[in-house]
Amino acid sequence: MCQHQPPCPPADAPDREAARIVASHPEQGWSVASHPEQGWSLLCNGVVVFADTGVLLPDGQSIPPHRPDHPKVTARPPRPSRPVTARAAGAVS
């Protein structure tokens, strides 16, 4: 049961991935449930999220990776060159 305030969204909510990652609390018998080096984290609502954005729900259903579409990035046109002035060239007046 989530003890956070405000409570984490449930596993069946559209914003399920906004739940907090389960932390380590040895005094309460918890162990770490996040292994980013392995590419996964357990959320407070029982959802396992993967680095590739895939999701495993507590009931065993899986949701394939769902990375957002990125807008196409276009290269900037080159800046027009500035004329070299006497001052920029190091001339002394």
C-alpha positions in Angstrom: 0.0 0.0 0.0 1.4 3.4 -1.0 2.3 5.6 2.0 3.2 8.6 -0.2 1.4 11.9 0.0 -0.1 12.5 -2.5 -0.5 8.8 -3.2 1.1 7.3 -6.2 -1.2 6.6 -9.2 -2.4 3.0 -9.3 -1.0 0.5 -11.8 -4.1 0.7 -14.0 -4.0 4.5 -14.3 -2.8 6.2 -17.5 -0.1 8.0 -15.4 1.1 4.8 -13.7 4.7 5.6 -14.5 4.6 8.7 -12.3 4.7 6.5 -9.2 7.8 6.6 -7.1 10.6 4.1 -7.2 10.6 1.7 -4.2 13.5 2.7 -2.0 15.6 0.7 0.4 14.4 0.6 4.0 16.4 -2.2 5.8 14.8 -1.3 9.1 11.4 -2.2 7.6 12.7 -5.3 5.9 12.7 -3.7 2.4 15.4 -4.3 -0.1 16.4 -2.2 -3.1 14.0 -2.6 -6.0 15.7 -0.5 -8.6 18.6 -1.6 -10.7 19.2 1.0 -13.4 22.5 -0.8 -14.3 20.2 -3.7 -15.3 17.7 -1.5 -16.9 14.7 -1.8 -14.6 13.0 -0.3 -11.6 10.0 -1.3 -9.4 7.5 1.4 -8.7 5.5 1.9 -5.6 2.3 0.7 -7.4 3.9 -2.6 -8.4 4.7 -1.7 -11.9 8.2 -2.6 -13.3 9.5 0.0 -15.7 12.4 -0.8 -18.1 15.0 1.5 -19.5 13.6 1.0 -23.0 10.2 2.4 -21.7 8.6 -1.0 -21.7 6.3 -1.8 -18.7 5.4 -4.9 -16.8 2.1 -4.5 -14.8 1.5 -6.3 -11.5 -1.1 -8.6 -13.2 1.5 -9.9 -15.7 0.5 -7.8 -18.7 3.2 -6.1 -20.6 3.2 -2.8 -22.4 5.8 -2.5 -25.2 8.3 0.3 -25.3 6.5 3.6 -26.0 9.2 6.3 -26.6 7.7 9.6 -27.7 8.1 10.5 -31.3 10.8 13.2 -31.5 10.4 16.0 -33.9 12.8 16.0 -36.8 15.9 18.0 -36.0 17.2 20.0 -38.9 20.7 21.4 -39.0 21.0 25.1 -38.7 22.2 26.9 -41.8 25.8 28.2 -41.5 26.1 31.7 -40.1 27.2 34.3 -42.6 30.8 35.2 -42.2 31.5 38.7 -40.9 33.9 41.0 -42.6 37.2 41.3 -40.8 37.7 44.8 -39.4 41.0 46.4 -38.7 40.4 46.2 -34.9 39.6 42.5 -35.1 42.6 41.9 -37.2 44.8 43.4 -34.5 45.7 46.7 -36.1 46.6 49.5 -33.7 45.3 53.0 -34.4 
